[in-house]
Amino acid sequence: MIMLQTRTNKKFMFVVTAIFSMMLLMVATINASAAPAAPKNVKQTSAFGSYAKITWDAVSGAGVKYQLEVSQDNAKWATLATVGKTYYTAGKMEAGKVYYIRVKAIVGKTESPYSATLQVIPQPGYVSEIKQTAAKDKSVTISWTGAAGATAYDVYIGTTEENMKYNQTIKGKTSATINKLKKNKTYIVKVIPFNISASGFRANGFERGNTAIRTIPGKISGLTFAGWNYGSKDITVTWKAKDNVDGYQVKFYNAQDKCVKTINTTKTTATFKKAANNTYYKVKIRPYLTMNGKKKYGAYNKYPVYPISQPQLVTFTQDIGKLSIGWNAVEGATSYSVYVTTTTNPNKPSSYVKVADVEPKVLKYEMSKFGKDGITLTGNYYAYVVANKKVGQKTYSSKITQAWYCCNN
């Protein structure tokens, strides 16, 4: 009976031991299965100043906490924070630097594997200044100071703040040329810096905008030879005003086609003082805008004007049946026109009658009649000569600044 009892005890102990071992195995299995899963869908959702918000999907289970770690080289890691929510706003990030964040779940003393590593970018810095650096009649070029941390810039343009539209994205530089604009127009532009992380998150910087830019105005119209004062040697030209310009540049070229005078003015008239008499000039004009202290010029007018000096009479005599008029040569003249009147109001140009057109080598004209009447010794005669210069299909004539009187009574 004792031995039977002993055997029975041994069998009992074996059974107890087996059951205990199975219980330990079950506990271990339960503990192993309780290890939390790695957080998924870790992403950056915002960037503002030195802050960046990170979110992720919740890990199932009670009492789950999340530990975030940060690195600047994706190799050396430091604990950033431990939180009980599925988001965190990281701070003290510097524009222009890249950060890496990973997250793990913690339940009690059990930790999950790390999440996938997330590249995090802070908000780029400011675009501090926009300048217009060039202009054409249908395009402008702008430049700006680069924003820290920005890898690209969006450019917007419009005629008002309300109608501004996206124009282009610039990468790798801080300038842009905007095309397909209208002549003689003022626009406003803005530039938005941004950066895009490896995961595709876009961090926008603060926009810099409402900077006025202008296209070069079209060609100036209405350029006119207004007068030539033979005594003071002053030549005056005028033209029509143009909107959206800062001024005009007028150039005078001599008979050898050499520029001898340049006038920059904000008016619609220009006078070349102390010019040479007895010749002609070619005059061109173009508008300009002032950008960053420098003038940006538009195109010259399509057709120059050609002021030409009025010939001076060197002889003017009358006799019975003959009136003789002689004048000095004017360089560049292609013909001369002779005008005569007997009116008592010789200062009225419309009272003069053209009596002859002569070739440029002819510097004298004699007439025996004026109208139906013969030349008399006692008549009062007034005369002047106009120099003409034909350029293409257009003829330019000298202005009447002086008439001569001849009387022998």
Number of C-alpha atoms within 10 A of each C-alpha: 6 7 8 9 10 11 12 12 12 12 12 12 12 12 12 12 12 12 12 12 12 12 12 12 12 12 12 12 11 11 11 11 10 14 18 19 19 19 22 16 12 20 22 26 15 19 24 16 16 16 18 21 17 21 18 18 14 19 19 11 12 8 9 18 19 25 17 21 19 23 18 15 10 15 8 9 15 11 13 16 14 16 14 14 13 15 18 19 14 19 15 10 19 18 20 16 14 17 17 17 25 22 28 22 27 23 16 11 6 13 19 18 14 17 19 16 16 21 21 28 28 32 28 28 22 20 23 13 13 22 16 21 18 21 23 21 21 18 17 21 18 19 17 18 14 21 22 19 23 25 18 20 27 17 24 21 23 18 16 13 15 7 10 17 14 13 14 15 14 17 13 9 13 19 20 19 15 17 13 9 16 17 17 18 18 16 19 18 24 22 28 21 28 22 22 16 16 11 12 11 17 18 23 22 26 18 18 18 19 19 16 17 23 26 24 27 25 22 17 20 16 11 19 17 20 16 19 25 19 19 9 12 17 16 24 17 20 17 18 13 16 17 11 17 21 16 20 24 18 20 21 24 17 17 12 8 10 12 14 12 14 16 13 15 15 14 13 14 17 21 17 19 14 13 21 16 20 19 19 26 26 19 23 21 25 21 27 23 22 13 16 11 7 10 14 17 21 23 17 17 18 12 12 17 21 24 26 28 31 29 27 19 19 11 13 21 16 22 15 12 15 17 21 14 23 20 19 16 20 24 17 18 24 17 20 27 18 20 19 22 23 17 13 11 11 18 12 10 12 8 15 19 15 15 15 14 17 15 11 18 11 14 19 17 17 15 15 16 14 18 10 6 9 15 20 19 16 12 16 17 23 21 21 25 28 23 29 25 23 14 12 6 5 9 13 18 21 23 19 17 14 15 16 16 15 17 15 12 7
